[in-house]
Amino acid sequence: MYRWYGNNLRQNSRALGLGIRRLGLFTSVVLFDQRVSMWTSLLGLTVAVIASLKFGPAFLLVYLLWIGITRLILTLMLLCSGHNIGPAYPLILYYNQIVGAIMKIYVFFRLDKQSWTRQPTALKRDLASFQQWFNTWSSRTMTFSAASIFIAVLFMVV
């Protein structure tokens, strides 16, 4: 997943740079959605947790019920289209959404550590020890800052 999302985010930036005229509206919206989905996928879960902490556990229960119903409907639609689906599929769909969003956020701030393939083709980074330390800690700081701002804004809104 790390390599997949890293390549996805890296190519996403380059493709969005081409503009709507060259890509078309639909492709541009899809690419923008891929970029934003790392935060919007976590929005519902985070708001439900914050609301349940502030107002009571009913909000989290309603959210879990909503997730269960929507994932079940999606699973039934896939089953009707002829896909082979097991009983754990609704849970796997939600797991993939949440873990994928967290992985995208993690990778987004570490694109310099990406490799393009499974082969050992990663860029050799013969950096001085301070530069390596700085890159590592700046990535961690940016990830923490982005997550903190996301949660703080949601605490203010909810």
C-alpha positions in Angstrom: 0.0 0.0 0.0 2.9 2.4 0.8 4.3 2.2 -2.7 0.8 2.3 -4.4 -0.3 5.4 -2.5 3.0 7.1 -2.9 3.0 6.6 -6.7 -0.6 7.7 -6.8 0.0 10.9 -4.9 3.2 11.7 -6.8 1.5 11.2 -10.2 -1.6 13.0 -9.0 0.3 16.3 -8.5 1.8 16.1 -11.9 -1.5 15.3 -13.6 -3.4 18.1 -11.8 -0.6 20.5 -13.0 -1.8 19.8 -16.6 -5.0 21.7 -15.9 -8.7 21.1 -16.7 -8.4 22.0 -20.4 -6.0 19.2 -21.1 -7.5 16.6 -18.7 -11.2 17.4 -18.9 -13.5 18.1 -16.1 -14.3 14.5 -15.0 -10.6 13.5 -14.8 -9.7 16.7 -12.9 -12.5 16.0 -10.4 -11.4 12.4 -9.9 -7.8 13.4 -9.4 -8.8 16.2 -7.0 -11.0 13.7 -5.1 -8.0 11.3 -4.7 -6.0 14.1 -3.2 -8.7 15.2 -0.8 -10.0 11.7 0.1 -7.1 11.2 2.5 -8.9 13.7 4.8 -12.5 13.2 3.9 -12.4 9.5 4.4 -11.5 10.2 8.1 -13.9 13.0 8.5 -17.0 10.9 9.4 -15.2 8.7 11.9 -13.4 11.7 13.5 -16.6 13.7 13.8 -18.5 10.7 15.2 -15.8 10.2 17.9 -15.7 13.9 18.8 -19.5 14.1 19.0 -19.7 11.0 21.1 -17.0 12.5 23.5 -18.9 15.8 23.7 -22.5 14.8 23.6 -22.8 11.0 24.2 -22.1 7.6 22.7 -25.3 7.7 20.6 -23.5 9.6 17.8 -20.8 6.9 17.4 -23.5 4.2 17.4 -25.5 6.0 14.7 -22.3 6.5 12.7 -21.4 2.8 13.0 -25.0 1.9 11.9 -24.7 4.2 8.9 -21.3 2.6 7.9 -22.8 -0.9 8.3 -25.8 -0.1 6.2 -23.9 1.7 3.4 -21.2 -1.0 3.2 -23.8 -3.7 3.2 -25.6 -2.0 0.3 -22.3 -1.7 -1.6 -21.5 -5.3 -0.9 -25.0 -6.4 -2.2 -24.5 -4.3 -5.3 -21.2 -6.0 -6.0 -22.7 -9.4 -5.3 -25.5 -8.7 -7.8 -23.0 -7.7 -10.4 -21.4 -11.2 -10.2 -18.5 -10.7 -7.9 -17.5 -13.4 -5.5 -17.9 -11.9 -2.0 -17.4 -13.3 1.5 -19.2 -12.3 4.7 -16.4 -10.1 5.9 -16.4 -7.9 2.8 -18.3 -4.9 4.3 -15.7 -4.8 7.1 -12.9 -5.1 4.6 -14.3 -2.2 2.6 -14.4 0.1 5.7 -11.0 -1.1 6.8 -9.5 -0.3 3.4 -11.1 3.2 3.5 -9.7 4.1 6.9 -6.3 2.5 6.7 -5.9 3.7 3.1 -6.6 7.3 4.3 -4.1 7.0 7.1 -1.5 5.6 4.8 -2.1 8.4 2.2 -1.5 11.0 4.9 1.6 9.2 6.1 3.0 8.9 2.6 2.0 12.4 1.5 4.7 13.9 3.8 7.3 11.3 2.8 7.2 11.2 -1.0 11.0 11.6 -1.1 11.3 8.1 0.4 9.2 6.4 -2.3 10.4 3.8 -4.8 8.6 3.3 -8.1 8.7 -0.4 -8.2 9.3 -3.4 -6.0 12.8 -3.6 -7.4 15.6 -1.7 -5.4 15.3 1.5 -7.5 15.0 3.9 -4.7 17.0 7.1 -5.0 20.3 6.8 -3.2 20.2 9.5 -0.5 23.8 10.0 0.6 22.9 13.0 2.7 24.8 14.3 5.7 23.6 13.1 9.0 22.0 16.5 9.9 20.2 16.5 6.6 18.8 13.0 7.1 17.8 13.9 10.7 16.1 17.1 9.5 14.2 15.4 6.7 13.0 12.7 9.1 11.9 15.1 11.8 10.4 17.7 9.4 8.3 14.9 7.9 7.1 13.8 11.3 6.4 17.4 12.3 4.4 18.1 9.2 2.3 14.9 9.6 1.7 15.7 13.3 0.8 19.4 12.5 -1.6 18.4 9.7 -3.4 15.8 11.9 -3.5 18.3 14.8 -5.0 21.0 12.7 -7.5 18.6 11.2 -8.7 17.4 14.7 -8.6 21.0 16.1 -10.8 22.3 13.3 -13.3 19.5 13.8 -13.4 20.1 17.6 -14.3 23.7 16.8 -17.0 22.8 14.3 -18.6 20.0 16.3 
